[in-house]
């Protein structure tokens, strides 16, 4: 799954994916992953999840931005 996180970061950095983003937007910007991956990965890796790597910040219901973005 490290590749998926890297793909999301690259899509934001290149301008292909605007922040804040949701799962549907990530699916368009980073195609080719299992359907459930788009929805589970963002919430699983959101700040405050208490379980795993924090890559994103939840800014609203279903919307995220990169944790290390300006």
C-alpha positions as semicolon CSV with decimal commas, in nm:
position;residue;x (nm);y (nm);z (nm)
1;X;0,000;0,000;0,000
2;X;0,301;0,229;0,024
3;X;0,275;0,265;-0,353
4;X;-0,083;0,390;-0,328
5;X;0,009;0,656;-0,073
6;X;0,300;0,763;-0,291
7;X;0,070;0,782;-0,594
8;X;-0,168;1,014;-0,406
9;X;0,118;1,240;-0,295
10;X;0,254;1,251;-0,652
11;X;-0,090;1,331;-0,794
12;X;-0,131;1,626;-0,554
13;X;0,222;1,754;-0,613
14;X;0,180;1,738;-0,992
15;X;-0,156;1,918;-0,984
16;X;-0,347;1,614;-1,105
17;X;-0,534;1,594;-0,772
18;X;-0,658;1,908;-0,596
19;X;-0,687;1,945;-0,220
20;X;-0,909;1,881;-0,042
21;X;-0,987;1,553;-0,215
22;X;-1,222;1,263;-0,161
23;X;-1,209;0,899;-0,263
24;X;-1,385;0,957;-0,596
25;X;-1,131;1,224;-0,690
26;X;-0,843;0,995;-0,594
27;X;-0,992;0,719;-0,808
28;X;-0,982;0,948;-1,113
29;X;-0,630;1,074;-1,042
30;X;-0,486;0,733;-0,945
31;X;-0,672;0,463;-1,140
32;X;-0,608;0,091;-1,126
33;X;-0,664;0,004;-0,760
34;X;-0,938;-0,208;-0,605
35;X;-1,260;-0,012;-0,552
36;X;-1,256;-0,055;-0,173
37;X;-0,898;0,073;-0,155
38;X;-1,001;0,427;-0,249
39;X;-1,249;0,452;0,037
40;X;-1,068;0,262;0,310
41;X;-0,715;0,391;0,260
42;X;-0,793;0,758;0,320
43;X;-0,973;0,709;0,651
44;X;-0,732;0,439;0,767
45;X;-0,436;0,672;0,717
46;X;-0,597;0,994;0,847
47;X;-0,450;1,187;1,138
48;X;-0,587;1,068;1,470
49;X;-0,668;0,716;1,352
50;X;-0,457;0,574;1,633
51;X;-0,379;0,264;1,432
52;X;-0,132;0,323;1,152
53;X;0,066;0,577;0,952
54;X;-0,092;0,923;0,942
55;X;-0,066;1,053;0,585
56;X;-0,377;1,272;0,558
57;X;-0,576;1,526;0,756
58;X;-0,956;1,498;0,749
59;X;-1,093;1,844;0,668
60;X;-1,458;1,749;0,639
61;X;-1,678;1,442;0,600
62;X;-1,498;1,230;0,339
63;X;-1,251;1,504;0,242
64;X;-0,879;1,502;0,309
65;X;-0,557;1,689;0,241
66;X;-0,198;1,577;0,266
67;X;-0,063;1,591;0,618
68;X;0,257;1,761;0,502
69;X;0,101;2,013;0,264
70;X;0,127;2,389;0,307
